[in-house]
């Protein structure tokens, strides 16, 4: 499912606090993230490479969708949407697999992302690329696979680029705005496409369902309330991230 963004920069190492402040403040129950320069630049490099990888997936997807196939007498956009997996399926799976590093980052305290949330987000994407799209030809040939990858790649290019620049202390207000605005379009198209990719693998009649089919059917049903919750969460996060400047201006 689409990622739940946190208003705190979960990929940004928190600033070092003075010794006086440390003594005055209570010790937090959670382990603090390392604040070393090496950690900061490692995370910047990871996010930079991730943004490039997703940009590559986005480029391949757009190239496939926008380039007519001269060898196909019935070439159409719908046909290209239905054959997107052949063009970017393996690349998408490999790039998404690299997100396992984010679980490691959260588990070791390199970032402030909750480990449980990170595991769920990465696992859901793994299930889609390896447990669904890689296994079922129906998932590979549905047009929703193309819209899913488009939504993922655009979202991740914005997200990882934003993290990279923030870590390097050159944050972009444009990227911040895009990060907390594009979800209005990309979450419904992304999570909605994910659900219909799963739906494409189900038999036409419930009477033909096997245990694995029932499990995927439950995922399909659960995707929609999950999307609604994510949209409400992101709306609240957007107000915090983009509304703070307006609130400060009113108080000055």
C-alpha positions as CSV (number, residue, x, y, z in Angstrom):
1,X,0.0,0.0,0.0
2,X,1.1,3.6,-0.4
3,X,3.5,4.9,2.2
4,X,2.2,6.8,5.2
5,X,4.3,9.9,5.4
6,X,5.3,11.3,8.8
7,X,5.4,15.1,9.4
8,X,8.7,14.6,11.1
9,X,11.6,13.9,8.7
10,X,12.0,10.3,9.5
11,X,15.1,10.0,7.2
12,X,16.8,13.0,8.7
13,X,19.2,12.6,11.6
14,X,18.0,14.8,14.6
15,X,20.2,17.7,15.5
16,X,22.7,17.3,18.4
17,X,21.5,18.9,21.6
18,X,23.6,20.8,24.1
19,X,24.7,19.0,27.3
20,X,22.7,21.5,29.4
21,X,19.5,20.7,27.5
22,X,20.2,16.9,27.8
23,X,20.4,17.2,31.6
24,X,17.3,19.3,31.9
25,X,15.2,17.0,29.7
26,X,13.9,13.6,30.7
27,X,15.6,10.6,29.1
28,X,13.4,9.4,26.2
29,X,12.2,5.8,26.4
30,X,13.2,5.1,22.8
31,X,16.8,4.8,21.6
32,X,17.9,8.1,20.0
33,X,19.1,8.1,16.4
34,X,22.9,8.5,15.8
35,X,23.8,12.1,14.9
36,X,27.2,11.5,13.4
37,X,28.2,13.1,10.1
38,X,28.9,9.7,8.6
39,X,25.4,8.6,9.3
40,X,24.0,11.8,7.8
41,X,25.9,11.4,4.6
42,X,25.2,7.7,4.3
43,X,21.5,8.4,4.5
44,X,21.8,11.2,2.0
45,X,23.6,8.8,-0.4
46,X,21.0,6.1,0.1
47,X,18.1,8.5,-0.6
48,X,19.9,10.0,-3.6
49,X,20.5,6.5,-5.1
50,X,16.9,5.5,-4.4
51,X,15.6,8.7,-6.1
52,X,17.7,7.9,-9.2
53,X,16.5,4.2,-9.2
54,X,12.8,5.3,-9.1
55,X,13.5,8.0,-11.7
56,X,14.9,5.2,-13.9
57,X,11.7,3.2,-13.4
58,X,9.6,6.2,-14.2
59,X,11.6,6.9,-17.4
60,X,11.2,3.3,-18.6
61,X,7.5,3.3,-17.8
62,X,6.8,6.6,-19.7
63,X,9.0,5.5,-22.6
64,X,7.0,2.4,-22.9
65,X,3.6,4.1,-22.7
66,X,4.5,7.0,-25.0
67,X,6.3,5.0,-27.7
68,X,4.0,3.4,-30.3
69,X,4.8,-0.2,-31.2
70,X,5.3,-0.4,-35.0
71,X,5.2,-4.2,-34.9
72,X,1.8,-4.3,-33.4
73,X,-1.1,-3.8,-35.9
74,X,-3.5,-3.1,-32.9
75,X,-1.2,-0.8,-31.0
76,X,-3.0,1.5,-28.6
77,X,-2.4,3.1,-25.2
78,X,-4.5,0.4,-23.6
79,X,-2.3,-2.3,-25.1
80,X,0.8,-0.5,-23.9
81,X,-0.7,-0.2,-20.4
82,X,-1.4,-3.9,-20.5
83,X,2.2,-4.8,-21.5
84,X,4.0,-2.5,-19.0
85,X,5.1,-5.4,-16.9
86,X,7.2,-6.7,-19.8
87,X,9.0,-3.4,-20.0
88,X,9.6,-2.5,-16.3
89,X,8.4,-5.4,-14.1
90,X,11.8,-6.8,-13.2
91,X,13.3,-3.4,-12.7
92,X,10.4,-2.3,-10.5
93,X,10.8,-5.5,-8.4
94,X,14.5,-5.0,-7.9
95,X,14.2,-1.3,-7.0
96,X,11.4,-2.0,-4.6
97,X,13.5,-4.8,-3.0
98,X,16.1,-2.3,-2.0
99,X,13.6,-0.8,0.4
100,X,14.6,-3.7,2.8
101,X,17.4,-1.3,3.8
102,X,14.7,1.0,5.3
103,X,13.7,-1.8,7.7
104,X,17.3,-2.1,8.7
105,X,17.6,1.7,9.1
106,X,14.6,1.8,11.4
107,X,15.7,-1.3,13.4
108,X,19.1,0.0,14.1
109,X,18.0,3.6,15.0
110,X,19.5,5.3,12.0
111,X,16.2,6.9,11.3
112,X,13.2,7.7,13.5
113,X,10.7,5.7,11.5
114,X,8.7,3.3,13.7
115,X,9.9,-0.2,12.9
116,X,6.4,-1.8,12.8
117,X,5.1,0.8,10.3
118,X,8.2,0.4,8.1
119,X,7.9,-3.4,8.1
120,X,4.2,-3.2,7.1
121,X,4.8,-0.7,4.3
122,X,7.8,-2.6,2.8
123,X,6.0,-6.0,3.2
124,X,2.9,-4.8,1.4
125,X,5.0,-3.6,-1.6
126,X,7.0,-6.9,-1.5
127,X,3.7,-8.9,-1.7
128,X,2.6,-6.9,-4.7
129,X,5.8,-7.2,-6.7
130,X,6.9,-10.7,-5.8
131,X,3.8,-12.4,-4.4
132,X,1.3,-11.1,-6.9
133,X,2.8,-9.5,-10.1
134,X,5.7,-11.9,-10.3
135,X,3.4,-15.0,-9.9
136,X,0.2,-14.2,-11.8
137,X,0.0,-13.4,-15.5
138,X,-3.3,-11.7,-14.8
139,X,-1.5,-9.1,-12.6
140,X,1.1,-8.6,-15.3
141,X,-1.4,-7.9,-18.1
142,X,-3.9,-5.6,-16.3
143,X,-3.6,-1.9,-17.1
144,X,-3.7,-1.2,-13.4
145,X,-0.1,-2.5,-13.1
146,X,1.0,0.5,-15.2
147,X,-0.9,3.1,-13.2
148,X,0.4,1.5,-10.0
149,X,4.1,1.8,-11.1
150,X,3.5,5.3,-12.4
151,X,2.1,6.4,-9.0
152,X,4.8,4.6,-7.1
153,X,7.7,6.1,-9.1
154,X,6.4,9.7,-9.1
155,X,5.8,9.5,-5.3
156,X,9.2,8.0,-4.6
157,X,11.1,10.4,-6.7
158,X,9.6,13.3,-4.8
159,X,10.0,11.6,-1.4
160,X,13.6,10.5,-1.8
161,X,14.7,13.7,-3.4
162,X,13.1,15.7,-0.6
163,X,14.9,13.6,2.0
164,X,18.2,13.9,0.2
165,X,18.1,17.7,0.1
166,X,16.9,18.0,3.7
167,X,19.8,15.8,4.9
168,X,22.2,18.0,3.0
169,X,20.7,21.1,4.6
170,X,19.3,22.5,1.3
171,X,15.6,21.8,1.7
172,X,13.3,22.7,-1.1
173,X,9.9,24.3,-0.4
174,X,8.7,23.1,-3.8
175,X,9.5,19.5,-2.9
176,X,7.9,19.9,0.5
177,X,4.7,21.2,-1.1
178,X,4.7,18.4,-3.7
179,X,5.3,15.8,-1.0
180,X,2.3,16.9,0.9
181,X,0.0,17.7,-2.0
182,X,0.5,15.1,-4.7
183,X,-1.0,12.4,-2.4
184,X,-4.4,13.8,-3.3
185,X,-3.9,12.2,-6.7
186,X,-1.2,9.6,-6.2
187,X,-2.6,7.8,-3.2
188,X,-5.9,7.0,-4.8
189,X,-4.3,6.0,-8.1
190,X,-1.5,4.1,-6.4
191,X,-3.5,2.2,-3.7
192,X,-6.5,1.9,-6.0
193,X,-4.3,0.3,-8.7
194,X,-2.7,-2.0,-6.2
195,X,-6.2,-3.2,-5.2
196,X,-7.2,-3.9,-8.7
197,X,-3.9,-5.6,-9.5
198,X,-4.8,-8.0,-6.7
199,X,-8.4,-8.3,-7.9
200,X,-7.2,-9.3,-11.4
201,X,-5.7,-12.5,-9.9
202,X,-9.0,-13.7,-8.5
203,X,-11.2,-16.3,-10.3
204,X,-14.4,-15.0,-11.8
205,X,-16.6,-16.9,-9.4
206,X,-16.1,-17.2,-5.6
207,X,-17.0,-20.8,-5.9
208,X,-13.7,-21.4,-7.6
209,X,-11.6,-19.7,-4.9
210,X,-8.8,-21.6,-3.2
211,X,-7.3,-20.5,0.2
212,X,-4.8,-18.2,-1.4
213,X,-7.6,-16.5,-3.4
214,X,-9.6,-15.9,-0.3
215,X,-6.6,-14.3,1.3
216,X,-6.1,-11.9,-1.6
217,X,-9.8,-11.2,-1.7
218,X,-9.6,-10.1,1.9
219,X,-6.7,-7.8,1.0
220,X,-8.7,-6.3,-1.8
221,X,-11.6,-5.5,0.6
222,X,-9.3,-4.2,3.3
223,X,-7.4,-1.9,0.8
224,X,-10.3,0.6,0.6
225,X,-10.8,1.5,4.2
226,X,-7.0,1.5,4.5
227,X,-6.8,4.1,1.7
228,X,-9.4,6.3,3.4
229,X,-7.4,6.2,6.7
230,X,-4.2,7.1,4.8
231,X,-5.9,10.0,3.1
232,X,-7.2,11.4,6.4
233,X,-3.7,10.9,8.0
234,X,-2.0,12.7,5.1
235,X,-4.5,15.5,5.3
236,X,-3.6,16.0,8.9
237,X,0.1,15.8,8.2
238,X,-0.2,18.3,5.4
239,X,-1.8,20.8,7.7
240,X,1.1,20.4,10.1
241,X,3.8,20.5,7.5
242,X,2.4,23.3,5.3
243,X,0.2,25.1,7.8
244,X,2.9,25.9,10.4
245,X,4.3,28.8,8.4
246,X,0.9,30.4,8.2
247,X,0.2,30.0,11.9
248,X,3.6,31.5,12.7
249,X,2.9,34.5,10.5
250,X,-0.4,35.1,12.3
251,X,1.2,35.1,15.7
252,X,4.0,37.5,14.7
